[in-house]
Amino acid sequence: MPSSRKARTVFAFGLAACILELEREEKQKQRRNKYRIRPYLKKRGNLENLLQSPTLFFENFHMSEITFNALFGLVEKHLVSKRTTDLETISVPPKTQLGIVLQFLATGELRRHSGHRNHFNTQDLRSILEKVCDAICKGLQDEFPKWTTENMLKWAEEFEKKLKFPNCLGVVGGKHVAIKKPSNSDDLFLNYKGFHSVVIVAICDAFYRFTYIDVGAFGKGGDQYAFTQSKLGKDILSDKLPFPKDSMLNDNETPYYIAGNDAFPLHLRLMKPYFGKHLDEKEQVFNSKLSDTLRCIENAFAILSARWMAFQRTLPNQPYEAQKIIATCCYLHNFLMRESPETYTITPDSEIPPNTVMTELRPCRRGRPLDYCKELRNNLKEYLNSCA
């Protein structure tokens, strides 16, 4: 009898201890739950809860749900595996993959942070990033127009109407995108600013839409080298494109051209500002009007960097990966400038100062051809001053 009473007493104490332990765990659970966690963070790639807040959706992807769905419709066929079209058999749905990469590009977060938040390891996220970037570039390949005579005349008309600058087909400029120093690269990617980078050379129209990009040149070469070595740059400098017929300015035949800052060479098809400290009044007026035109490419780069914050930090990727990321952002830039310019363009022209490089470089041609280019520039100077 005493032994059974003792057993009952031990059992009662054990039961009471279990009850107290359960109550303590319940209180701790309630204490933890009082800290609110956003629902979309609880599950990997769950876009349903994110769609409930349009503001939060725009902050994460820098586009509305309607624009996101339009983009997905263009790239979906490039995301779905060729072996199967059943989305249920794919570990990560294509729409989720697109959302993860857009959020990575828009926020500029570290790849390992993005992988941890979405419960991916770094290798899986790298594969998804590469796959989605390729799909976006393929799906949006029509966002870059061809350099036909018809398109060139349209671009020139836009510059004439918006900026009162005649015969201009576009503005060329370069941007250094910082990357982590690649192994065994010596100083190929070390630019004159003192950091490692790849160069993007782009040409834009009067409304900040890119008409051509070339990505991946060594940072050491600079803007001029990247442009002269690009395919379109070679075609422009060799006059191989179907340029429109020369127009008459001040009773002189004036060819169509692209505008560039002083880092680029003066050429028959490339107009640059006058250089020097002692410029007369007409040359200053010409430089001022040309500077307003050059601001287009600076505005385009500024909008690109502000919307896709991956540009605002040093990319830890290898150069070929950085090249895909940069090109993808440029394709998305053109897509959103066409699809929703009212929400994508965020900075007025007057708030983005031009970034011209005032460095005298050796011209690409000598002798009479260069003299003719100077005559063309002088004729354009007289025309702009007569219209002022």
LUMZA-647865 format. One record per residue (C-alpha): x, y, z; residue in one letter; residue number from 1. Coordinates in nm, 4 decimals, padded with zeros to 6 digits. Example, Ala and Ser with C-alpha at 12.3 -4.5 7.8 and 13.67 -1.06 7.14 Angstrom:
# LUMZA-647865
+----------+----------+----------+---+-----+
|        x |        y |        z | r |   k |
+----------+----------+----------+---+-----+
|  01.2300 | -00.4500 |  00.7800 | A |   1 |
|  01.3670 | -00.1060 |  00.7140 | S |   2 |
+----------+----------+----------+---+-----+
***
This chain:
# LUMZA-647865
+----------+----------+----------+---+-----+
|        x |        y |        z | r |   k |
+----------+----------+----------+---+-----+
|  00.0000 |  00.0000 |  00.0000 | M |   1 |
|  00.2660 |  00.2518 |  00.0839 | P |   2 |
|  00.4524 |  00.1710 | -00.2342 | S |   3 |
|  00.1412 |  00.2268 | -00.4473 | S |   4 |
|  00.0741 |  00.5567 | -00.2661 | R |   5 |
|  00.4286 |  00.6642 | -00.3381 | K |   6 |
|  00.3868 |  00.5710 | -00.7063 | A |   7 |
|  00.0674 |  00.7736 | -00.7275 | R |   8 |
|  00.2406 |  01.0693 | -00.5681 | T |   9 |
|  00.5314 |  01.0521 | -00.8165 | V |  10 |
|  00.2876 |  01.0218 | -01.1039 | F |  11 |
|  00.0934 |  01.3279 | -00.9827 | A |  12 |
|  00.4087 |  01.5342 | -00.9501 | F |  13 |
|  00.5191 |  01.4230 | -01.2993 | G |  14 |
|  00.1839 |  01.5107 | -01.4478 | L |  15 |
|  00.1901 |  01.8516 | -01.2819 | A |  16 |
|  00.5400 |  01.9133 | -01.4157 | A |  17 |
|  00.4292 |  01.8228 | -01.7678 | C |  18 |
|  00.1333 |  02.0588 | -01.7433 | I |  19 |
|  00.3586 |  02.3414 | -01.6209 | L |  20 |
|  00.6047 |  02.2742 | -01.9045 | E |  21 |
|  00.3269 |  02.2842 | -02.1633 | L |  22 |
|  00.1937 |  02.6087 | -02.0172 | E |  23 |
|  00.5429 |  02.7594 | -02.0239 | R |  24 |
|  00.5924 |  02.6597 | -02.3892 | E |  25 |
|  00.2526 |  02.8021 | -02.4796 | E |  26 |
|  00.3404 |  03.1347 | -02.3157 | K |  27 |
|  00.6713 |  03.1456 | -02.5011 | Q |  28 |
|  00.4929 |  03.0697 | -02.8277 | K |  29 |
|  00.2436 |  03.3493 | -02.7627 | Q |  30 |
|  00.5304 |  03.5839 | -02.6784 | R |  31 |
|  00.7033 |  03.4990 | -03.0057 | R |  32 |
|  00.3857 |  03.5373 | -03.2104 | N |  33 |
|  00.3273 |  03.8911 | -03.0906 | K |  34 |
|  00.6118 |  04.0018 | -03.3215 | Y |  35 |
|  00.4369 |  04.0314 | -03.6565 | R |  36 |
|  00.5930 |  03.8694 | -03.9656 | I |  37 |
|  00.4743 |  03.9655 | -04.3096 | R |  38 |
|  00.2850 |  03.6724 | -04.4607 | P |  39 |
|  00.4764 |  03.6743 | -04.7898 | Y |  40 |
|  00.7999 |  03.6044 | -04.5992 | L |  41 |
|  00.6708 |  03.2818 | -04.4450 | K |  42 |
|  00.6709 |  03.0828 | -04.7689 | K |  43 |
|  00.9192 |  03.0762 | -05.0531 | R |  44 |
|  00.8052 |  03.2658 | -05.3576 | G |  45 |
|  00.4481 |  03.3078 | -05.2308 | N |  46 |
|  00.3170 |  03.5969 | -05.4416 | L |  47 |
| -00.0470 |  03.5650 | -05.3373 | E |  48 |
| -00.0134 |  03.7590 | -05.0117 | N |  49 |
|  00.2127 |  04.0126 | -05.1806 | L |  50 |
| -00.0568 |  04.0794 | -05.4426 | L |  51 |
| -00.2935 |  04.1930 | -05.1685 | Q |  52 |
| -00.0919 |  04.5134 | -05.1283 | S |  53 |
| -00.0292 |  04.7023 | -05.4561 | P |  54 |
|  00.2102 |  04.9403 | -05.2790 | T |  55 |
|  00.4170 |  04.6581 | -05.1355 | L |  56 |
|  00.4142 |  04.4804 | -05.4709 | F |  57 |
|  00.5487 |  04.7905 | -05.6476 | F |  58 |
|  00.8180 |  04.8403 | -05.3823 | E |  59 |
|  00.9447 |  04.4858 | -05.4355 | N |  60 |
|  00.9286 |  04.4653 | -05.8156 | F |  61 |
|  00.9183 |  04.8323 | -05.9275 | H |  62 |
|  00.6186 |  04.7571 | -06.1465 | M |  63 |
|  00.2480 |  04.7019 | -06.1013 | S |  64 |
|  00.0764 |  04.3621 | -06.1042 | E |  65 |
| -00.0642 |  04.4307 | -06.4524 | I |  66 |
|  00.2826 |  04.5124 | -06.5874 | T |  67 |
|  00.4288 |  04.2090 | -06.4105 | F |  68 |
|  00.1741 |  03.9806 | -06.5767 | N |  69 |
|  00.2428 |  04.1407 | -06.9156 | A |  70 |
|  00.6148 |  04.0782 | -06.8676 | L |  71 |
|  00.5519 |  03.7190 | -06.7617 | F |  72 |
|  00.3430 |  03.6631 | -07.0732 | G |  73 |
|  00.6415 |  03.7627 | -07.2884 | L |  74 |
|  00.9032 |  03.5508 | -07.1089 | V |  75 |
|  00.6961 |  03.2501 | -06.9951 | E |  76 |
|  00.7759 |  03.0351 | -07.2992 | K |  77 |
|  01.1471 |  03.0859 | -07.2352 | H |  78 |
|  01.1160 |  02.9899 | -06.8662 | L |  79 |
|  00.9170 |  02.6684 | -06.9030 | V |  80 |
|  01.1352 |  02.3630 | -06.9520 | S |  81 |
|  01.1482 |  02.2282 | -07.3060 | K |  82 |
|  01.0881 |  01.8737 | -07.1783 | R |  83 |
|  00.7564 |  01.9496 | -07.0143 | T |  84 |
|  00.4986 |  02.2269 | -07.0054 | T |  85 |
|  00.3321 |  02.1045 | -06.6839 | D |  86 |
|  00.4069 |  02.3698 | -06.4218 | L |  87 |
|  00.3249 |  02.1291 | -06.1392 | E |  88 |
|  00.6261 |  01.9120 | -06.2243 | T |  89 |
|  00.8670 |  02.2046 | -06.1924 | I |  90 |
|  01.0167 |  02.2530 | -05.8447 | S |  91 |
|  00.9891 |  02.6330 | -05.8605 | V |  92 |
|  00.7078 |  02.7765 | -06.0771 | P |  93 |
|  00.8243 |  03.0098 | -06.3578 | P |  94 |
|  00.6259 |  03.3023 | -06.2173 | K |  95 |
|  00.7993 |  03.2598 | -05.8842 | T |  96 |
|  01.1384 |  03.2482 | -06.0548 | Q |  97 |
|  01.0625 |  03.5746 | -06.2347 | L |  98 |
|  00.9509 |  03.7379 | -05.9105 | G |  99 |
|  01.2651 |  03.6299 | -05.7238 | I | 100 |
|  01.4975 |  03.7696 | -05.9906 | V | 101 |
|  01.3052 |  04.0967 | -06.0302 | L | 102 |
|  01.3177 |  04.1494 | -05.6557 | Q | 103 |
|  01.6908 |  04.0749 | -05.6579 | F | 104 |
|  01.7509 |  04.3337 | -05.9337 | L | 105 |
|  01.5172 |  04.5969 | -05.7885 | A | 106 |
|  01.6448 |  04.5860 | -05.4302 | T | 107 |
|  02.0127 |  04.5232 | -05.5022 | G | 108 |
|  02.0395 |  04.2792 | -05.2137 | E | 109 |
|  02.3210 |  04.0301 | -05.1785 | L | 110 |
|  02.2683 |  03.6999 | -05.3535 | R | 111 |
|  02.3175 |  03.4986 | -05.0362 | R | 112 |
|  02.0571 |  03.7141 | -04.8564 | H | 113 |
|  01.8085 |  03.6590 | -05.1364 | S | 114 |
|  01.8788 |  03.2870 | -05.1301 | G | 115 |
|  01.8348 |  03.2676 | -04.7534 | H | 116 |
|  01.5056 |  03.4597 | -04.7662 | R | 117 |
|  01.3671 |  03.2311 | -05.0365 | N | 118 |
|  01.5202 |  02.9138 | -04.8881 | H | 119 |
|  01.7613 |  02.8569 | -05.1767 | F | 120 |
|  02.1265 |  02.7758 | -05.1652 | N | 121 |
|  02.3606 |  03.0032 | -05.3588 | T | 122 |
|  02.4073 |  02.7584 | -05.6457 | Q | 123 |
|  02.0336 |  02.7169 | -05.7041 | D | 124 |
|  01.9800 |  03.0919 | -05.6979 | L | 125 |
|  02.2642 |  03.1411 | -05.9454 | R | 126 |
|  02.1006 |  02.8948 | -06.1842 | S | 127 |
|  01.7621 |  03.0666 | -06.1516 | I | 128 |
|  01.9214 |  03.4087 | -06.2003 | L | 129 |
|  02.1004 |  03.3004 | -06.5170 | E | 130 |
|  01.7915 |  03.1265 | -06.6554 | K | 131 |
|  01.5562 |  03.4189 | -06.5930 | V | 132 |
|  01.8015 |  03.6781 | -06.7282 | C | 133 |
|  01.8356 |  03.4794 | -07.0508 | D | 134 |
|  01.4579 |  03.4466 | -07.0745 | A | 135 |
|  01.4024 |  03.8220 | -07.0252 | I | 136 |
|  01.6598 |  03.9121 | -07.2911 | C | 137 |
|  01.5001 |  03.6688 | -07.5362 | K | 138 |
|  01.1423 |  03.7651 | -07.4570 | G | 139 |
|  01.2121 |  04.1394 | -07.4798 | L | 140 |
|  01.4453 |  04.1357 | -07.7786 | Q | 141 |
|  01.1983 |  04.3466 | -07.9786 | D | 142 |
|  01.2336 |  04.6306 | -07.7259 | E | 143 |
|  01.5497 |  04.7421 | -07.9067 | F | 144 |
|  01.4606 |  04.8869 | -08.2485 | P | 145 |
|  01.6642 |  04.8236 | -08.5594 | K | 146 |
|  01.8745 |  05.0983 | -08.7097 | W | 147 |
|  01.6735 |  05.1438 | -09.0259 | T | 148 |
|  01.6350 |  05.4662 | -09.2240 | T | 149 |
|  01.2746 |  05.4991 | -09.1095 | E | 150 |
|  01.3639 |  05.4681 | -08.7414 | N | 151 |
|  01.6552 |  05.7090 | -08.7771 | M | 152 |
|  01.4287 |  05.9743 | -08.9268 | L | 153 |
|  01.1818 |  05.9247 | -08.6405 | K | 154 |
|  01.4562 |  05.9663 | -08.3778 | W | 155 |
|  01.5889 |  06.2781 | -08.5505 | A | 156 |
|  01.2386 |  06.4250 | -08.5573 | E | 157 |
|  01.2012 |  06.3616 | -08.1827 | E | 158 |
|  01.5274 |  06.5428 | -08.1043 | F | 159 |
|  01.4301 |  06.8315 | -08.3326 | E | 160 |
|  01.0878 |  06.8636 | -08.1731 | K | 161 |
|  01.1895 |  06.8178 | -07.8085 | K | 162 |
|  01.5378 |  06.9746 | -07.7904 | L | 163 |
|  01.5585 |  07.1855 | -08.1097 | K | 164 |
|  01.8732 |  06.9959 | -08.2115 | F | 165 |
|  01.8672 |  06.8992 | -08.5819 | P | 166 |
|  01.9826 |  06.5801 | -08.7537 | N | 167 |
|  02.0583 |  06.4028 | -08.4234 | C | 168 |
|  01.9915 |  06.0277 | -08.4303 | L | 169 |
|  02.0780 |  05.9584 | -08.0682 | G | 170 |
|  02.3150 |  06.0275 | -07.7810 | V | 171 |
|  02.5995 |  05.7919 | -07.6954 | V | 172 |
|  02.7455 |  05.7534 | -07.3486 | G | 173 |
|  02.9238 |  05.5065 | -07.1258 | G | 174 |
|  02.8833 |  05.3893 | -06.7678 | K | 175 |
|  03.1213 |  05.1922 | -06.5464 | H | 176 |
|  02.9423 |  04.9263 | -06.3403 | V | 177 |
|  03.1463 |  04.8202 | -06.0390 | A | 178 |
|  03.2283 |  04.4502 | -06.0033 | I | 179 |
|  03.4425 |  04.2444 | -05.7699 | K | 180 |
|  03.7930 |  04.1982 | -05.9053 | K | 181 |
|  03.7970 |  03.8784 | -06.1131 | P | 182 |
|  04.0720 |  03.6299 | -06.0370 | S | 183 |
|  04.3775 |  03.6319 | -06.2661 | N | 184 |
|  04.2588 |  03.9490 | -06.4414 | S | 185 |
|  04.5563 |  04.1743 | -06.3538 | D | 186 |
|  04.4366 |  04.5321 | -06.4177 | D | 187 |
|  04.2106 |  04.4701 | -06.7182 | L | 188 |
|  03.8992 |  04.5708 | -06.5240 | F | 189 |
|  04.0618 |  04.8527 | -06.3227 | L | 190 |
|  03.9301 |  05.1827 | -06.4595 | N | 191 |
|  04.0647 |  05.5356 | -06.4316 | Y | 192 |
|  03.8369 |  05.5999 | -06.1317 | K | 193 |
|  04.0221 |  05.3409 | -05.9261 | G | 194 |
|  03.7735 |  05.0524 | -05.9045 | F | 195 |
|  03.7122 |  04.7394 | -06.1104 | H | 196 |
|  03.4271 |  04.7594 | -06.3577 | S | 197 |
|  03.2719 |  04.6514 | -06.6832 | V | 198 |
|  03.1668 |  04.9206 | -06.9288 | V | 199 |
|  02.8220 |  04.9593 | -07.0786 | I | 200 |
|  02.8073 |  05.1788 | -07.3885 | V | 201 |
|  02.4560 |  05.2831 | -07.4874 | A | 202 |
|  02.2775 |  05.5062 | -07.7360 | I | 203 |
|  01.9392 |  05.6510 | -07.6417 | C | 204 |
|  01.6675 |  05.8579 | -07.8084 | D | 205 |
|  01.5147 |  06.1842 | -07.6888 | A | 206 |
|  01.2839 |  06.0025 | -07.4445 | F | 207 |
|  01.5567 |  05.8052 | -07.2602 | Y | 208 |
|  01.4883 |  05.4747 | -07.4368 | R | 209 |
|  01.7963 |  05.2774 | -07.5318 | F | 210 |
|  01.8317 |  05.2098 | -07.9024 | T | 211 |
|  02.1581 |  05.0166 | -07.8657 | Y | 212 |
|  02.3708 |  04.8726 | -07.5847 | I | 213 |
|  02.7071 |  04.7001 | -07.5723 | D | 214 |
|  02.7992 |  04.5437 | -07.2376 | V | 215 |
|  03.1129 |  04.3748 | -07.1128 | G | 216 |
|  03.4120 |  04.5852 | -07.2221 | A | 217 |
|  03.7074 |  04.6002 | -06.9840 | F | 218 |
|  03.6968 |  04.8911 | -06.7421 | G | 219 |
|  04.0552 |  04.9765 | -06.8328 | K | 220 |
|  03.9623 |  05.0611 | -07.1920 | G | 221 |
|  03.7100 |  05.3353 | -07.1148 | G | 222 |
|  03.4087 |  05.4650 | -07.3040 | D | 223 |
|  03.5813 |  05.5522 | -07.6308 | Q | 224 |
|  03.7500 |  05.2135 | -07.6662 | Y | 225 |
|  03.4268 |  05.0289 | -07.5839 | A | 226 |
|  03.2322 |  05.2289 | -07.8424 | F | 227 |
|  03.4882 |  05.2003 | -08.1227 | T | 228 |
|  03.5148 |  04.8242 | -08.0666 | Q | 229 |
|  03.1395 |  04.7609 | -08.0586 | S | 230 |
|  02.9601 |  04.6385 | -08.3706 | K | 231 |
|  02.7376 |  04.9425 | -08.4116 | L | 232 |
|  03.0265 |  05.1749 | -08.3302 | G | 233 |
|  03.2323 |  05.0254 | -08.6113 | K | 234 |
|  02.9373 |  05.0539 | -08.8509 | D | 235 |
|  02.8800 |  05.4188 | -08.7572 | I | 236 |
|  03.2447 |  05.5195 | -08.7877 | L | 237 |
|  03.2801 |  05.3357 | -09.1196 | S | 238 |
|  02.9496 |  05.4835 | -09.2483 | D | 239 |
|  02.7991 |  05.1410 | -09.3223 | K | 240 |
|  02.4507 |  05.2060 | -09.1841 | L | 241 |
|  02.1585 |  05.3156 | -09.4059 | P | 242 |
|  02.1741 |  05.6774 | -09.2888 | F | 243 |
|  01.9087 |  05.9167 | -09.4204 | P | 244 |
|  01.9987 |  06.1517 | -09.7004 | K | 245 |
|  02.1795 |  06.4676 | -09.5861 | D | 246 |
|  01.9510 |  06.7582 | -09.5060 | S | 247 |
|  02.0079 |  07.1285 | -09.5767 | M | 248 |
|  02.1075 |  07.3555 | -09.2871 | L | 249 |
|  02.2091 |  07.7141 | -09.3745 | N | 250 |
|  02.2184 |  07.6116 | -09.7413 | D | 251 |
|  02.4786 |  07.3450 | -09.6609 | N | 252 |
|  02.4338 |  06.9698 | -09.6796 | E | 253 |
|  02.4556 |  06.8337 | -09.3254 | T | 254 |
|  02.4692 |  06.4590 | -09.2536 | P | 255 |
|  02.2803 |  06.2842 | -08.9759 | Y | 256 |
|  02.4889 |  06.1959 | -08.6707 | Y | 257 |
|  02.4889 |  06.0838 | -08.3083 | I | 258 |
|  02.5977 |  06.3177 | -08.0289 | A | 259 |
|  02.8611 |  06.2391 | -07.7681 | G | 260 |
|  03.0644 |  06.4116 | -07.5009 | N | 261 |
|  03.4299 |  06.5025 | -07.5311 | D | 262 |
|  03.5415 |  06.1476 | -07.4475 | A | 263 |
|  03.4407 |  06.0443 | -07.7993 | F | 264 |
|  03.6161 |  06.1409 | -08.1255 | P | 265 |
|  03.4895 |  06.4055 | -08.3661 | L | 266 |
|  03.3668 |  06.2283 | -08.6771 | H | 267 |
|  03.1419 |  06.2693 | -08.9765 | L | 268 |
|  02.8720 |  06.0715 | -08.7902 | R | 269 |
|  02.9633 |  06.1730 | -08.4344 | L | 270 |
|  02.9251 |  06.5282 | -08.3023 | M | 271 |
|  03.1087 |  06.6452 | -07.9891 | K | 272 |
|  03.1397 |  06.9837 | -07.8088 | P | 273 |
|  03.4098 |  07.2437 | -07.8560 | Y | 274 |
|  03.6968 |  07.1995 | -07.6117 | F | 275 |
|  03.9006 |  07.4737 | -07.4480 | G | 276 |
|  03.8911 |  07.7516 | -07.1914 | K | 277 |
|  03.8682 |  08.0416 | -07.4351 | H | 278 |
|  03.5537 |  07.9832 | -07.6402 | L | 279 |
|  03.3658 |  08.2595 | -07.8178 | D | 280 |
|  02.9975 |  08.3267 | -07.7573 | E | 281 |
|  02.8721 |  08.1188 | -08.0488 | K | 282 |
|  03.0805 |  07.8170 | -07.9434 | E | 283 |
|  02.9436 |  07.8481 | -07.5893 | Q | 284 |
|  02.5867 |  07.8542 | -07.7240 | V | 285 |
|  02.6599 |  07.5441 | -07.9306 | F | 286 |
|  02.8084 |  07.3623 | -07.6289 | N | 287 |
|  02.5103 |  07.4624 | -07.4153 | S | 288 |
|  02.2554 |  07.3260 | -07.6641 | K | 289 |
|  02.4622 |  07.0123 | -07.7178 | L | 290 |
|  02.4868 |  06.9678 | -07.3395 | S | 291 |
|  02.1063 |  06.9709 | -07.3155 | D | 292 |
|  02.1010 |  06.6927 | -07.5735 | T | 293 |
|  02.3742 |  06.4927 | -07.3987 | L | 294 |
|  02.1654 |  06.5027 | -07.0847 | R | 295 |
|  01.9357 |  06.2409 | -07.2397 | C | 296 |
|  02.1879 |  05.9595 | -07.1949 | I | 297 |
|  02.2715 |  06.0768 | -06.8426 | E | 298 |
|  01.9027 |  06.0791 | -06.7549 | N | 299 |
|  01.8622 |  05.7307 | -06.9024 | A | 300 |
|  02.1512 |  05.5947 | -06.6945 | F | 301 |
|  02.0214 |  05.7747 | -06.3838 | A | 302 |
|  01.6717 |  05.6268 | -06.4191 | I | 303 |
|  01.8238 |  05.2839 | -06.4835 | L | 304 |
|  02.0363 |  05.3027 | -06.1664 | S | 305 |
|  01.7552 |  05.4429 | -05.9518 | A | 306 |
|  01.5052 |  05.1740 | -06.0493 | R | 307 |
|  01.7412 |  04.8761 | -06.0564 | W | 308 |
|  01.9491 |  04.9150 | -05.7439 | M | 309 |
|  02.1832 |  04.6340 | -05.8410 | A | 310 |
|  02.3705 |  04.9130 | -06.0259 | F | 311 |
|  02.4255 |  05.1020 | -05.6999 | Q | 312 |
|  02.6526 |  04.8429 | -05.5430 | R | 313 |
|  02.9527 |  04.6374 | -05.6431 | T | 314 |
|  02.8347 |  04.3257 | -05.8227 | L | 315 |
|  03.0063 |  04.0211 | -05.6692 | P | 316 |
|  02.9412 |  03.8198 | -05.9844 | N | 317 |
|  03.1894 |  03.7108 | -06.2463 | Q | 318 |
|  03.2116 |  03.9426 | -06.5509 | P | 319 |
|  02.9934 |  03.7202 | -06.7703 | Y | 320 |
|  02.7268 |  03.7073 | -06.4969 | E | 321 |
|  02.7457 |  04.0843 | -06.4451 | A | 322 |
|  02.7053 |  04.1269 | -06.8208 | Q | 323 |
|  02.3775 |  03.9315 | -06.8137 | K | 324 |
|  02.2471 |  04.1285 | -06.5162 | I | 325 |
|  02.3271 |  04.4651 | -06.6797 | I | 326 |
|  02.1752 |  04.3659 | -07.0137 | A | 327 |
|  01.8617 |  04.2350 | -06.8411 | T | 328 |
|  01.8112 |  04.5646 | -06.6587 | C | 329 |
|  01.8470 |  04.7541 | -06.9876 | C | 330 |
|  01.5842 |  04.5356 | -07.1540 | Y | 331 |
|  01.3527 |  04.5892 | -06.8554 | L | 332 |
|  01.4224 |  04.9637 | -06.8767 | H | 333 |
|  01.2988 |  04.9817 | -07.2356 | N | 334 |
|  01.0018 |  04.7586 | -07.1579 | F | 335 |
|  00.8867 |  04.9735 | -06.8672 | L | 336 |
|  00.9511 |  05.2994 | -07.0547 | M | 337 |
|  00.7036 |  05.1721 | -07.3121 | R | 338 |
|  00.4605 |  04.9924 | -07.0813 | E | 339 |
|  00.4340 |  05.2348 | -06.7869 | S | 340 |
|  00.6510 |  05.5465 | -06.8281 | P | 341 |
|  00.4411 |  05.7454 | -06.5818 | E | 342 |
|  00.5431 |  05.5225 | -06.2885 | T | 343 |
|  00.8881 |  05.4153 | -06.4086 | Y | 344 |
|  01.0368 |  05.7606 | -06.4834 | T | 345 |
|  01.0911 |  05.9109 | -06.1404 | I | 346 |
|  01.3376 |  06.1996 | -06.1800 | T | 347 |
|  01.2816 |  06.5194 | -06.3814 | P | 348 |
|  01.5444 |  06.6270 | -06.6321 | D | 349 |
|  01.6488 |  06.9312 | -06.4315 | S | 350 |
|  01.7423 |  06.7234 | -06.1264 | E | 351 |
|  01.9941 |  06.5018 | -06.3076 | I | 352 |
|  02.3101 |  06.6945 | -06.3934 | P | 353 |
|  02.5065 |  06.5961 | -06.7045 | P | 354 |
|  02.8292 |  06.4061 | -06.6527 | N | 355 |
|  03.0462 |  06.5058 | -06.9453 | T | 356 |
|  03.4135 |  06.4116 | -06.9411 | V | 357 |
|  03.6164 |  06.7137 | -07.0493 | M | 358 |
|  03.9268 |  06.5347 | -07.1713 | T | 359 |
|  04.0879 |  06.6096 | -07.5063 | E | 360 |
|  04.1472 |  06.2880 | -07.6984 | L | 361 |
|  04.3171 |  06.2281 | -08.0288 | R | 362 |
|  04.0589 |  06.2364 | -08.3112 | P | 363 |
|  03.9933 |  05.9200 | -08.5064 | C | 364 |
|  04.0788 |  06.0856 | -08.8397 | R | 365 |
|  04.3441 |  06.3323 | -08.9468 | R | 366 |
|  04.3980 |  06.5816 | -09.2271 | G | 367 |
|  04.1178 |  06.6723 | -09.4602 | R | 368 |
|  03.8499 |  06.4368 | -09.3227 | P | 369 |
|  03.8871 |  06.5974 | -08.9786 | L | 370 |
|  03.8789 |  06.9441 | -09.1336 | D | 371 |
|  03.5483 |  06.8550 | -09.2993 | Y | 372 |
|  03.4071 |  06.7365 | -08.9650 | C | 373 |
|  03.5069 |  07.0693 | -08.8098 | K | 374 |
|  03.3326 |  07.2508 | -09.0939 | E | 375 |
|  03.0170 |  07.0520 | -09.0265 | L | 376 |
|  03.0333 |  07.1414 | -08.6597 | R | 377 |
|  03.0889 |  07.5090 | -08.7422 | N | 378 |
|  02.7905 |  07.5032 | -08.9777 | N | 379 |
|  02.5759 |  07.3459 | -08.7068 | L | 380 |
|  02.7034 |  07.6109 | -08.4634 | K | 381 |
|  02.5922 |  07.8901 | -08.6969 | E | 382 |
|  02.2523 |  07.7276 | -08.7466 | Y | 383 |
|  02.1887 |  07.6890 | -08.3724 | L | 384 |
|  02.2949 |  08.0475 | -08.3044 | N | 385 |
|  02.0638 |  08.1751 | -08.5772 | S | 386 |
|  01.7760 |  07.9895 | -08.4139 | C | 387 |
|  01.8592 |  08.1067 | -08.0619 | A | 388 |
+----------+----------+----------+---+-----+
***
